[in-house]
């Protein structure tokens, strides 16, 4: 973060000295510092990604095993049909819904 502040400040100072603008020299480095303080928050909590799966559809077992193995990152919800899953998404209770592709045939494994 400090490297970004120094880079942006030196760029702003070069422009300010070229244009002979005192306000840029004084206020832009402070603005850059406070903006980066707001953006780079270290207290951001980790939330699991909620993925819905449709039970009746044939899903690739490799994908499901990969999602289940990353149980620290993903949380899996199962739905009876696609309409139920889309309703779950509209209520903003989840992050994504895994549905089979209409273009490709199902993969048997």
N, C-alpha and C positions, 0 to 999 in steps of 0.2 A: 504494500500500500504506500509506503514511504517513497518508493521508487516512482510510482505513478504520480504522486504529489510533486516530486522534484521535476519530473519530465514536463508535466502540465504547467507548473509554475515558471520554469525556464522558458518555455514556449511563449507564455503570456508576457513575461518580462521582455523578451526580445521584440514582440509586437509593440508593447507599450513604449519601449525606448525608441523604436523606429518612428512611431507616431507621436511621440512626446506627450503621452497621456498619463498624467499622474494618477488618475483614478484606477486605471488598469493595474498599475504597479502596486497600489495599496489594497484594493478590494478583491481582485480576482484570485490571488493565492488563498485568501481567507475563504472565499466561496468554494474553491476547489477542495480545501481541507474539510469544511463542514459537509459538503456534498458526499465526499468519500466516507466520512464518518457515518452518515445516514445509510449509505448503500452497503457498506461492509460491516454488517451486524454479525457478530460471532454468536449471539444468543439464539439464533434461528433453530427451532426444534426440528427434529427429524420425524417425518410422518411416513407411514407405510403407504405404498401405492395400492389402491383398492381396484382389483381387476375382477370382472364378472365373467363366468364361463357358462355356456348353455349345455345342460346335461344331455339332452337328446341328440345333439349334433355329434358327429364323429370328429374329434379333435386329434391333432397329432400328439402322440404320447410324449414325444421328445420335448415339445413346447411345454406341456403340462408338467413334466418332470423338472424342466429348467426353472419354471416359475415356482414350483413347490420347494426346490432346493434353495432358492433365495428367499426363505421365509422371513428373513430380517428386513427385506426390502418390499416384498409383495404380500398382500393379503387377498386370498381367493374367496369369491362368493359364487355359488352355483345357482342357476335359474332354470326353471322348467322350459321356458320358451324365450324367444327373442323380444317379444313385446314386454314381458316382465322385466327383462334386463334394461330395455330402453326406458321404461318407467323409472327404474332405479337410477339411471343416469340423469333423467330429467329432474328428479328430486335432489340431485347433486349429492347423493350419498356415496358415489363411487367415482373413480377416475377414468375407467375404460371398460369396454366390453369386447371380449374376444369371440368373434363370430367367424364361421368358415367362409372362404372365398366362394363367390358365385361363379367365377370364371374357371377355376381349377377343380378337377375332380378330387374327392376326399382321398387322403393318404391312409392306407391300411398299414398298421404296424403291430 
